[in-house]
Amino acid sequence: MANDASAVFDTLSPAVSRGSLADSFTPPADSTLWRKNFLLGAATASYQIEGAVNEDDRLPSIWDTFSAIPGKVLAGDTGAVACDHYHRWEADVEMLASLGLEGYRLSIAWPRVMDAAGVPNRKGLDFYKRLLNRLKEKGITTFVTLYHWDLPQHLEDRGGWLNRDTAYRFADYADLMSRELAGTVDAWATLNEPWCSAYLGYGNGHHAPGLANDRFATQAMHHLLLAHGLAMPVLRANDPASEKGIVANIGRGTPNSDSAADQRAAHLFEVQHNAWILDPLLKGSYPQDLFELWPGTEPLVLDGDMQTISAPLDFLGTNYYFRTNVASDGAHGFRDVPLEGVERTQMGWEVYPDGLRDLLTGFKKTYHNLPPIYITENGMASDDQVTDGHVEDTQRISFLKRHLAAVDQAIKAGVDIRGYFLWSLMDNFEWAFGYERRFGVVHVDYSTQKRTIKRSAELVEKFLKERKARA
């Protein structure tokens, strides 16, 4: 179709020269991405890059425990060293600034900043203070996520997100961090991808803590969203100048046929992937279709919970990677039907930029109170190699261009999108996939920790220079 984001930028051949790649990356003259106030940055997460898991009184997290269990993570990898960012943060900030990236989204490691009794850990707090102060000195806009999946193990030992008390402990943690870091954070996100925490962690066991029960998933989600809601007034009180929001991973589901059953299956896919999170936040209720999909899994909701959860947001962060093609499972659900002959990434995920546009424009129609949006993660994994000091990540360049074109289309359709964060700044620990899958725009040699700027990062830097020169 004429407005197909994939058609705006054709997939680039690996044979394309470095020069012509540079010429082709720049957005069209009428793109909204030329706006000076459209933030372009990169994102990371604490457990994926920091390492130093046993240093400076950091406590164990559920991912330390989970990744140590044989068979849970590819090749037995763990985040014990990761990108050694805890020790190399100064050079990493210099690298970020040298690329001209305007924003940096990072997460705090909850086990690093307070002990089991809630007593602040000054060594951990000082690490984040130094990091954030340096970012501000460089003029980089700071987005801080409080929870990117590394729950302290001592809280999991008491039930984790199945225990309502964890939501209140999260509010205590948010209180500490927003008091300590006030003035250095431009935007706070309470949670990253509660769908993954709830479903992958408690529903199918793919992620820490590795439990598998649909009823667990819906209860964990309720407590995650309650934690978000309890934290919002605390963040507003302690750091009023900052923006406050949450980050959700969004998924596009498409029907395998025009049949009513397959259409319903695609609807249910998006209910469990999107409305499960967005309806409570923006409508103050859970979608009832969710319990058609998972009968008998309604969470225990106390009086006032939904009002707490649906407190107004300053922004909504959205993470998008791929679509899922589905058909009816013949019962009350759906089944994946992978399409043949489509472009896929190293993760096996289909490259489908139109899904990002379609989801965002759909949300604008569905939610009258949709807040401003940041694309807080978008990117792809590829098996990148360093050759003669260079990394030609051709597929990623094409991927980013087409997804940025989809963002431009959504903005032109009336969606208030304020910025876009590349996932990820650098190759890192990719959860259950260990170190095999490389999402970074900077290559990391895990044996030496040498960073090598990939071609994609060079082209983003070039565009940002061009945009700045237009000022």
C-alpha positions, 0 to 999 in steps of 0.5 A: 500500500502507498503508506507502507513504511516498508516501502518508504525505505527498501531493504538495503543489500549488504553489497551497498557501499558505506558512502551510499548507505550514509546518503540513504539513511537521512529521512526525507525532507518532509519527515517530522523527525527533523523537528528539533524537539524530537528526542533521539537517544539510546537505551540500556538496562542495569542487569544487562550491562552493569556486571559487578553483581557481588560488589559494593554490597549489591544484593542478589536479584532474581536474575542472578538466581535464575541465570545460575540454574542450568538450562535457563539461559543459553550457553549458561551465560549470566549477567555477572560481568555483562558489559562491565559498565559498573566500572566503565561507565565514564567511557560509556558516557563519553561514547554516548555523547560522542555519537551525539545522542540526545537522550539516554534511558537507563535503569536502576538496579533495585538490589544495588541501592538498598538492603533487605531492611530498606536501609540505603546502600550509599555505594550503590546510590553514589554510582547512579549519582555520578552517572546521572550527574555526568550525563547532565554535564554532557547535556543528555536528557535522562530517562530512568526506569526504576524496575527493569526486571531485577527484583531483589531475591529476598522479595521473591523469597517472600512471594515476589510479585505474587505478594501484594506487599511487594507493591508497597516495597516498590513504593518505598524504593521509588521514594528513596530513589526520587529523593536521592536523585531529584534534579538529575532525572528528566523522566521517571518510568516506574516499570519496564514491560510489565507484560514480560515480568508477569507473563514470562516470569510467572505465566510461562516461566521463560524469564525469572523467577521461572513460574508457569501459571496463568493465574499467577500471571494475572495476579503478578500483573495486578501487583506490578500495576499497583506498584506503579500506581503507588509510586506515581504520587511519591515521584510527583512529591519528591521530584516535581520537575520531572516527567513520570510514566511507565513503559509497556511492550506493545505487540501487533497481532494479525489474523491468518485469514479473513475468517471470523475465528481468526479475526477474533484470535488476532483481537485476543492476542492484542488484548493480552499483549496490549489492553491487559496493561493499557486498559487498567492504566488508561481506563481503570479496568481490566479488559473482560476479553482477557478472561475469555482467553484465560478463564478463571484467572481474575486477579484479587482487586481491592477497593481503590486499586484501579483508581490508584493504577489509573492515575494520570501519566505524563508519558507512555513509553512503548517498546516495539519489535515485531508482529505475530500472525495468529489463527484460532486455536479452535477453542477460546484462544489463538495460536501462532502461524509464522509466515513464510518468506518474510524478513526476520532478525537473529531472534527469529522475529518478523521485521514489520514496521507497519505494526508500530504505526498501526498500534500507535494510531489504534491507541489514539482512537481507543484511549481518549486520554492517551498521553504523549508517547516515547518509543522507549525501545526499538531495534533488532538483533543480528550476528554482527562481526568486527571486520578491519575495525568496522561493523557493517550492520546493514540489516539494522540500518534498514530496520531503523530507517523503516521503523523511524518512517513508521513513527513519522507516519504515526505523528502525521496521523496525529499521534503525539510522539516526543522521541525514540530510543534505540535498543540498545546502546551496546550489545549486552546480556539478552536475558534467556538468550545470553550473549549470542544475540546482539542488539547494540548499535555498538559492538562489545567484545565480551572477552576484552570489553572493547567497544566498536561503533557499528555503522548504524550508530555512525549514520544516526550520528550523521543525521543528528549532526545534519539536524543540528546544523539546520538550527 
